[in-house]
Amino acid sequence: MKNKTTEIIDASFEVISSTSSSVGSSINEAGRAALDTGKTMGRNAGKMMATTAELVGDLNGDGKVDIEDAKIALAKAKQVASSMVDESAKLGKEVMKSDLVKDVAPYAAIGAAIAIPIPIIGPAIGAALGAGLGLYKNATKKK
């Protein structure tokens, strides 16, 4: 009976040993596969980022981002800035034609001139006070 029990224990030990070895190999293989998959995904993500940067930055379509692309971007920036200046000038001219500005501007100039010799107030605050007075006059003016 003792021999039979020893045989059963030995057989069980062999099965457990073989099973744990198989499980260990499977885990090891799964880990390697996961690592390889991660590496591949990382490389593909890097390629995708480089391709995207090239598509966005390649303004002349030659397949690379270079000094010519920078020149194109600079020319476009100048064009946009010039357009902004033109629109601002048009808007400024329209504003200067308004009755409100015609009423407020002289008061602002007078306020600035009067406040020049006053040390604490100064011309900027004097102009603001004069503009406020001109605005008040405009608002209370009877039409």
C-alpha contacts under 8 A as a table, 3 or more apart, distances in Angstrom:
res1	aa1	res2	aa2	distance
1	M	4	K	5.04
1	M	5	T	6.28
2	K	5	T	5.20
2	K	6	T	6.21
3	N	6	T	5.04
3	N	7	E	6.09
4	K	7	E	5.06
4	K	8	I	6.24
5	T	8	I	5.08
5	T	9	I	6.14
6	T	9	I	5.09
6	T	10	D	6.01
7	E	10	D	5.07
7	E	11	A	6.04
8	I	11	A	5.08
8	I	12	S	6.02
9	I	12	S	5.02
9	I	13	F	6.02
10	D	13	F	5.02
10	D	14	E	6.23
11	A	14	E	5.11
11	A	15	V	6.26
12	S	15	V	5.09
12	S	16	I	6.07
13	F	16	I	5.11
13	F	17	S	5.92
14	E	17	S	5.04
14	E	18	S	5.97
15	V	18	S	5.13
15	V	19	T	5.96
16	I	19	T	5.05
16	I	20	S	5.99
17	S	20	S	5.24
17	S	21	S	6.12
18	S	21	S	5.11
18	S	22	S	6.23
19	T	22	S	5.05
19	T	23	V	6.09
20	S	23	V	4.97
20	S	24	G	5.95
21	S	24	G	5.06
21	S	25	S	6.17
22	S	25	S	5.11
22	S	26	S	6.11
23	V	26	S	5.03
23	V	27	I	6.12
24	G	27	I	5.13
24	G	28	N	6.07
25	S	28	N	5.01
25	S	29	E	6.09
26	S	29	E	5.12
26	S	30	A	6.06
27	I	30	A	5.03
27	I	31	G	6.09
28	N	31	G	5.12
28	N	32	R	6.31
29	E	32	R	5.13
29	E	33	A	6.13
30	A	33	A	5.05
30	A	34	A	6.10
31	G	34	A	5.10
31	G	35	L	6.14
32	R	35	L	5.03
32	R	36	D	6.11
33	A	36	D	5.11
33	A	37	T	6.08
34	A	37	T	5.03
34	A	38	G	6.09
35	L	38	G	5.04
35	L	39	K	6.19
36	D	39	K	5.10
36	D	40	T	6.18
37	T	40	T	5.12
37	T	41	M	6.11
38	G	41	M	5.08
38	G	42	G	6.10
39	K	42	G	5.09
39	K	43	R	6.22
40	T	43	R	5.18
40	T	44	N	6.13
41	M	44	N	5.09
41	M	45	A	6.03
42	G	45	A	5.07
42	G	46	G	6.17
43	R	46	G	5.10
43	R	47	K	6.24
44	N	47	K	5.06
44	N	48	M	6.10
45	A	48	M	5.01
45	A	49	M	6.18
46	G	49	M	5.13
46	G	50	A	6.22
47	K	50	A	5.13
47	K	51	T	6.09
48	M	51	T	5.08
48	M	52	T	6.07
49	M	52	T	5.08
49	M	53	A	6.12
50	A	53	A	5.13
50	A	54	E	6.12
51	T	54	E	5.02
51	T	55	L	6.13
52	T	55	L	5.05
52	T	56	V	6.16
53	A	56	V	5.20
53	A	57	G	5.87
54	E	57	G	5.17
54	E	58	D	5.45
54	E	63	G	7.18
54	E	64	K	6.21
54	E	65	V	6.11
55	L	58	D	5.48
55	L	59	L	7.98
56	V	59	L	7.30
57	G	65	V	5.67
57	G	69	D	6.96
58	D	61	G	5.56
58	D	62	D	6.96
58	D	63	G	6.44
58	D	64	K	5.79
58	D	65	V	4.91
58	D	66	D	7.68
58	D	69	D	6.06
59	L	65	V	7.78
59	L	69	D	5.23
59	L	72	I	6.92
59	L	73	A	7.65
60	N	68	E	7.38
60	N	69	D	6.10
60	N	72	I	7.67
61	G	64	K	7.61
65	V	68	E	7.93
65	V	69	D	6.17
66	D	69	D	5.47
66	D	70	A	6.73
67	I	70	A	4.95
67	I	71	K	6.27
68	E	71	K	5.04
68	E	72	I	6.32
69	D	72	I	5.08
69	D	73	A	6.21
70	A	73	A	5.03
70	A	74	L	6.09
71	K	74	L	5.04
71	K	75	A	6.15
72	I	75	A	5.15
72	I	76	K	6.27
73	A	76	K	5.14
73	A	77	A	6.18
74	L	77	A	5.01
74	L	78	K	6.20
75	A	78	K	5.11
75	A	79	Q	6.21
76	K	79	Q	4.99
76	K	80	V	6.21
77	A	80	V	5.14
77	A	81	A	6.12
78	K	81	A	5.07
78	K	82	S	6.02
79	Q	82	S	5.14
79	Q	83	S	6.17
80	V	83	S	5.06
80	V	84	M	6.21
81	A	84	M	5.03
81	A	85	V	6.26
82	S	85	V	5.11
82	S	86	D	6.24
83	S	86	D	5.12
83	S	87	E	6.20
84	M	87	E	5.17
84	M	88	S	6.03
85	V	88	S	5.06
85	V	89	A	6.11
86	D	89	A	5.15
86	D	90	K	6.30
87	E	90	K	5.11
87	E	91	L	6.15
88	S	91	L	5.05
88	S	92	G	6.01
89	A	92	G	4.99
89	A	93	K	6.19
90	K	93	K	5.20
90	K	94	E	6.31
91	L	94	E	5.12
91	L	95	V	6.16
92	G	95	V	5.05
92	G	96	M	6.12
93	K	96	M	5.13
93	K	97	K	6.45
94	E	97	K	5.29
94	E	98	S	6.90
95	V	98	S	5.44
95	V	101	V	7.09
96	M	101	V	5.90
96	M	102	K	7.09
97	K	101	V	7.24
97	K	102	K	7.23
98	S	101	V	5.59
98	S	102	K	6.48
99	D	102	K	4.99
99	D	103	D	6.22
100	L	103	D	5.19
100	L	104	V	6.08
100	L	135	L	7.23
100	L	138	N	6.58
101	V	104	V	5.03
101	V	105	A	5.67
102	K	105	A	5.80
102	K	106	P	7.33
103	D	106	P	6.60
103	D	107	Y	7.39
103	D	134	G	5.87
103	D	135	L	7.23
103	D	137	K	7.85
103	D	138	N	6.34
104	V	107	Y	5.48
104	V	108	A	6.28
104	V	130	G	7.66
104	V	131	A	5.14
104	V	132	G	7.59
104	V	133	L	7.66
104	V	134	G	4.29
104	V	135	L	5.62
104	V	138	N	7.58
105	A	108	A	5.10
105	A	109	A	6.27
105	A	131	A	6.58
105	A	134	G	7.50
106	P	109	A	5.12
106	P	110	I	6.18
106	P	134	G	7.75
107	Y	110	I	5.09
107	Y	111	G	5.99
107	Y	127	A	7.52
107	Y	130	G	4.62
107	Y	131	A	5.48
107	Y	133	L	6.81
107	Y	134	G	5.34
108	A	111	G	5.06
108	A	112	A	6.15
108	A	126	G	7.26
108	A	127	A	4.21
108	A	128	A	6.26
108	A	129	L	7.06
108	A	130	G	4.18
108	A	131	A	4.33
108	A	132	G	7.86
108	A	134	G	7.35
109	A	112	A	5.16
109	A	113	A	6.20
109	A	127	A	5.99
109	A	130	G	7.17
110	I	113	A	5.10
110	I	114	I	6.11
110	I	127	A	7.24
110	I	130	G	6.63
111	G	114	I	5.25
111	G	115	A	6.11
111	G	123	P	7.29
111	G	126	G	4.49
111	G	127	A	4.69
111	G	128	A	7.43
111	G	129	L	6.39
111	G	130	G	4.39
111	G	131	A	7.59
112	A	115	A	5.22
112	A	116	I	6.30
112	A	122	G	7.32
112	A	123	P	4.14
112	A	124	A	6.30
112	A	125	I	7.29
112	A	126	G	4.44
112	A	127	A	4.23
112	A	128	A	7.88
112	A	130	G	7.28
113	A	116	I	5.54
113	A	123	P	6.54
113	A	126	G	7.55
113	A	127	A	7.93
114	I	117	P	7.15
114	I	118	I	7.99
114	I	123	P	7.69
114	I	126	G	7.06
115	A	118	I	5.23
115	A	121	I	6.23
115	A	122	G	5.12
115	A	123	P	5.15
115	A	125	I	7.68
115	A	126	G	5.04
115	A	127	A	7.96
116	I	119	P	7.43
116	I	121	I	7.88
116	I	122	G	5.07
116	I	123	P	4.99
116	I	126	G	7.80
117	P	122	G	7.09
118	I	121	I	5.73
118	I	122	G	5.81
119	P	122	G	5.75
121	I	124	A	7.67
121	I	125	I	5.66
121	I	126	G	6.45
122	G	125	I	5.87
122	G	126	G	6.16
123	P	126	G	4.86
123	P	127	A	5.89
124	A	127	A	5.17
124	A	128	A	6.33
125	I	128	A	4.99
125	I	129	L	6.14
126	G	129	L	5.08
126	G	130	G	6.05
127	A	130	G	5.01
127	A	131	A	5.99
128	A	131	A	5.04
128	A	132	G	6.13
129	L	132	G	5.02
129	L	133	L	6.31
130	G	133	L	5.06
130	G	134	G	6.19
131	A	134	G	4.96
131	A	135	L	6.03
132	G	135	L	5.01
132	G	136	Y	6.16
133	L	136	Y	5.03
133	L	137	K	6.18
134	G	137	K	5.01
134	G	138	N	6.11
135	L	138	N	5.03
135	L	139	A	6.13
136	Y	139	A	5.10
136	Y	140	T	6.19
137	K	140	T	5.27
137	K	141	K	5.86
138	N	141	K	5.20
